[in-house]
């Protein structure tokens, strides 16, 4: 390993390892989705990027590209509209949806 310093603990030389610096910038919604996907479905790539300190930088870049992409912008509008619709539902409607009683009424 290049540029790694060591310290002695008893009879062992242990490397002085520091975690990569934390980014001040938020990764945003598209970056969070990418992080979730990589963590769940590409575990080896996630570990490699995490150890190299490039994971959050990559997620930030994807987030910035996502808002420039027309498909992502449209999807973002759809998600916002869906959230507004859900917020406008009454408590009774939400309870019936979560209880799935509306499925039974569709087939009667």
C-alpha positions as CSV (number, residue, x, y, z in Angstrom):
1,X,0.0,0.0,0.0
2,X,1.3,3.4,-0.9
3,X,1.5,6.3,1.6
4,X,0.2,4.3,4.6
5,X,1.7,4.9,7.9
6,X,1.8,2.4,10.7
7,X,1.8,2.5,14.5
8,X,3.0,-0.2,16.9
9,X,0.6,-2.0,19.3
10,X,2.5,-4.5,21.3
11,X,4.2,-6.8,18.7
12,X,2.0,-5.7,15.8
13,X,2.3,-2.9,13.3
14,X,-1.2,-1.6,12.6
15,X,-2.1,0.8,9.7
16,X,-3.3,4.3,10.5
17,X,-6.5,4.3,8.6
18,X,-8.8,7.2,8.4
19,X,-12.3,7.2,6.9
20,X,-12.8,9.3,3.8
21,X,-14.0,12.8,4.4
22,X,-17.8,13.3,4.5
23,X,-19.3,15.4,1.7
24,X,-21.1,18.5,2.8
25,X,-23.5,18.2,-0.2
26,X,-26.6,16.1,0.1
27,X,-26.9,13.3,-2.4
28,X,-30.6,14.0,-3.2
29,X,-33.4,11.7,-4.1
30,X,-31.8,10.1,-7.2
31,X,-28.5,9.7,-5.4
32,X,-30.3,8.0,-2.5
33,X,-32.1,5.6,-5.0
34,X,-28.7,4.8,-6.6
35,X,-27.1,4.1,-3.2
36,X,-30.0,1.8,-2.2
37,X,-29.8,-0.1,-5.5
38,X,-26.0,-0.5,-5.3
39,X,-26.2,-1.6,-1.6
40,X,-29.0,-4.2,-2.2
41,X,-28.1,-5.5,-5.7
42,X,-24.3,-4.9,-6.2
43,X,-22.8,-5.6,-2.8
44,X,-19.2,-6.1,-4.1
45,X,-19.3,-2.8,-6.0
46,X,-20.8,-1.0,-3.0
47,X,-18.0,-2.2,-0.7
48,X,-15.4,-1.3,-3.3
49,X,-16.7,2.2,-3.8
50,X,-17.2,2.7,-0.1
51,X,-13.6,1.7,0.7
52,X,-12.3,3.9,-2.1
53,X,-14.4,6.8,-0.9
54,X,-16.1,7.3,-4.3
55,X,-19.6,6.1,-3.4
56,X,-21.1,9.4,-2.2
57,X,-19.3,11.4,-4.9
58,X,-20.8,9.1,-7.6
59,X,-24.3,9.4,-6.0
60,X,-24.0,13.2,-6.0
61,X,-23.0,13.1,-9.7
62,X,-25.9,10.8,-10.6
63,X,-28.3,13.1,-8.7
64,X,-27.0,16.2,-10.6
65,X,-27.4,14.3,-13.9
66,X,-30.8,13.0,-13.0
67,X,-32.3,16.5,-12.8
68,X,-30.9,17.3,-16.2
69,X,-32.5,14.2,-17.7
70,X,-36.0,14.7,-19.0
71,X,-37.1,11.2,-17.9
72,X,-36.0,11.9,-14.4
73,X,-37.6,15.3,-14.3
74,X,-40.9,13.8,-15.5
75,X,-40.7,11.0,-13.0
76,X,-40.0,13.6,-10.3
77,X,-43.1,15.5,-11.2
78,X,-45.2,12.2,-11.1
79,X,-43.8,11.4,-7.7
80,X,-44.6,14.9,-6.4
81,X,-48.2,14.7,-7.8
82,X,-48.6,11.2,-6.2
83,X,-47.4,12.6,-2.9
84,X,-49.9,15.5,-3.2
85,X,-52.7,13.0,-4.0
86,X,-51.9,10.8,-1.0
87,X,-51.8,13.8,1.3
88,X,-55.2,14.9,0.1
89,X,-56.8,11.5,1.0
90,X,-59.0,11.3,4.1
91,X,-57.9,9.2,7.0
92,X,-60.8,6.8,6.3
93,X,-59.7,6.3,2.7
94,X,-56.1,5.6,3.8
95,X,-57.3,3.1,6.4
96,X,-59.5,1.3,3.8
97,X,-56.6,1.2,1.3
98,X,-54.2,-0.2,3.9
99,X,-56.8,-2.7,5.0
100,X,-57.3,-3.6,1.4
101,X,-61.0,-3.6,1.8
102,X,-61.2,-1.8,-1.6
103,X,-60.0,-4.9,-3.4
104,X,-62.9,-7.0,-2.1
105,X,-65.3,-4.3,-3.2
106,X,-63.9,-4.4,-6.7
107,X,-64.9,-8.1,-7.1
108,X,-68.4,-7.9,-5.5
